[in-house]
């Protein structure tokens, strides 16, 4: 798993899958690397022995929640401002793959829940 980095590993892994990729994501990290676990589409992670992080190179794992970072209104506004600045600068491209008329919002939600969508979906008026 570390072929691309010549065996060194990567600084950070962002894992949105969860159960199926958790241990593989840890194996991709360099010593003192960080894994950001932010999803669990394959199911929740099983409990694990924290000493495993030391064994694999003093690794760090975090499980951030948007609600924590935006609990205070001023933080929400600051993060929103940062996001829109990055998008407006062109550094991040937002590709809308599906649109739904607002009158069909329930279909859009069913498609999302049924994993029929990828990327961004937008409701239109």
C-alpha positions, 0 to 999 in steps of 0.5 A: 500500500505504500508503493507510491511513496517508496515505502514511506507512507502519506502524511494524512488519509481522509477515510469516508468509508469506515469499517471496510477501509479503516485498517488499510487507511492506517497502513498507508500512513507514515510514522506520526501520520494522521487519519481523518475518519469522517464517514462510515458508508461501509458500517461503523468501525469496530473498537480497536486497541489504541496501542495499535497506533503506537505499533504502526508508528505513533499515528494520530486518528481523529473523528471530526464533526461539522457540528463541533466546528460550527457550533458557534455562529461566528465559527459557522460564518468564518468556515462558510466564508473560507469555503466560498473563497476557495470555491470562488478562487477556482482552487476547488471545482464543484461539479453538479451531477444531478439536479432535482426540481424542488417539487421533487425533493422527496425523490432526491432524498430517496435517491441519496438514501438509496445511493443512486447519486454521486457527487453534488446534487442540487434542488432547483426552483 
